[in-house]
């Protein structure tokens, strides 16, 4: 099989950037060029201030940028030179037309594919890195073959990415597995072997799995659906805990000790976020419906509905604890990213929460250690309604520290599990002093020490634990 010497990656986003940076770092003899249509993003990748925050990413990029790792807007040149091309462009949920709200918008994948066909001057291995619906590789092949210069041969591989934001570099350096799907033809197997060699630069061969194309495409949707399902399952149980006096952390710990269940990814919370879980499940729902499997579609759809319910339930709890009105009250939102150690806010539960709180006429002060202010404003304004911003800013403010957000607040709401919000890191006595009384804390991530906060004087409400005073009403003696 062919030895890959030059790689091009279309899309310098959360996946393309870190993935190809690690490939370059671990394959010093391979030249890797990451390109994007977004010139600002490329400029940021070439600067000291990378466009995304991931622990360890700076070091990896610095170790090989300018050596065998390049960021560029010259898409054509990178395609022409490369033996292997990763397509790592965005695949958002369609917002209009057939399948709106469910199906993946494959416009970016298609236009990237057409572009490859147009400029390629020799044979290429084209790798789907983006998460795509099952059988997308077939469409890509069709487009490539119909548009390419005569005599050029394309092989298509599926190589979904399993990294999690916040731990991207660790996940890439030490993945549970790498999955490569190919056609079961000689050419397909040989292309897969070329990509296996790249990963074998740092990953054990037995962890590099090769399957057929459709299994590989479906596995990515399946893995995300199952991960999100675990969260919706524990969140569904958290509602029962709150109503009965069971403690969801205890339930999850005891369930997780069963080796068939396992302890990971069983943390109850205000809900999952991120660009992928919801999008990929909806994609699976759409796929099931198109295949005339309505029961299967309804089953997976419920995972997303439970997540919406969890956010709504949390806001309802805030409203009811604060004496059924939030009008004019100040609510401090700690954390805006969808999880800790990332600046990514896509589908963050904090966005939904802020929208609900706004509708209740609360004043909201937001603090997040990594999310840019401009990003928060963008997330809270509907696209296209610019004059809304002035109105929004009367109700919502962005603070530059947790203390500033909490000053004069009636309630503190932990939305992201950043370590700096833990009891050991934030001085909650100081927070308590500066708040209105009674001072409420709502922990949407189960990171706080309830007893300690109560000893300070806070009224504490935790997801998956009974409402305040419930415990005493439960005492039988
Ligand atoms: P992103 O939006 O951060 O990056 C995509 C980039 O592709 C953008 O910068 C865009 O300008 C660029 N792009 C679009 N069309 C292009 C073209 N024709 N040529 C060159 N560049 C082009 O998206 P992200 O988060 O990196 O996701 C990419 C794919 O990976 C999606 O399909 C997503 O579902 C999947 N994925 C994402 C994960 C995540 O944690 N974010 C994890 C695993 C998979």
Boltz pocket constraint, residues with backbone or C-beta under 6 A from the ligand:
constraints:
  - pocket:
      binder: B
      contacts: [[A, 10], [A, 11], [A, 12], [A, 13], [A, 14], [A, 15], [A, 16], [A, 35], [A, 36], [A, 37], [A, 38], [A, 41], [A, 75], [A, 88], [A, 89], [A, 90], [A, 91], [A, 108], [A, 111], [A, 112], [A, 115], [A, 129], [A, 130], [A, 131], [A, 132], [A, 161], [A, 162], [A, 163], [A, 164], [A, 165], [A, 275], [A, 276]]
      max_distance: 6.0
